[in-house]
Amino acid sequence: MSDKPFTPENASPAASAPETRVAMIATLIVILIGMAGFVGWLVHGDKLFWSMLQAGLAWCL
């Protein structure tokens, strides 16, 4: 057993490591941005492809 007394600081792992919560929130934000980008690519993929193709051809000429 631990010699530490049972206090609220020892009871909650989130209280002892707030950087874990920050990392989880940052990960969630990155996932949401990635999903939004993927959905946008699915909806507008053909326009993006032709636009990038035209820009590439214009750069070559």
N, C-alpha and C positions, 0 to 999 in steps of 0.2 A: 504494500500500500504506500501511498504517497504521504509525505510529512506535511504537505501543504494543506492549509485549511480550505474548506469548501466555501469559496466566495464567488460572487457573480463574475469576476474577472476570470476565474478558473473554470467556470461552468460552460461558457460559450466559446467555441473555437473561433467564431467570427470576430469576437471582441479582441482576441489575442493576435489575429492576423488580418487586419483590414485590407492588406494588399491583395489577398486572395479574392475578396469581393470586387476590388477594382479590376483585377485581371479577368474575372468572370464577366463583368459588365463590358469591358473592352472587347472581349471575345464575342459577346452577343452582338455588339454594335458592328463588328467586322462581318459577322455572319449575315446580319440583316442587309448591310450594304452590298455584300456579294450576291445575295438572293435578288435584291432589287436590280443590280446590274445584269444578272442572268436573265431575269424576266424581260428587262428592256431589250436585251440582245435577241431574245426569242421573238418579241413583238416587232422590232425594227431591224432585224438582222439583214434583210435583203437590201434595205436602203443604206445601211452602214457599209455593206460589202461594195455596192456600186459606187458610193461616194469615195471610199478608200481606193477603189480601182481607178476612178477618174483622177483622183489626186496623184496617184502613183504614175499614171500615164502622163499627166501634165508635167510632173517633175522630170520625167525622162525626155520629154520633147523640148 
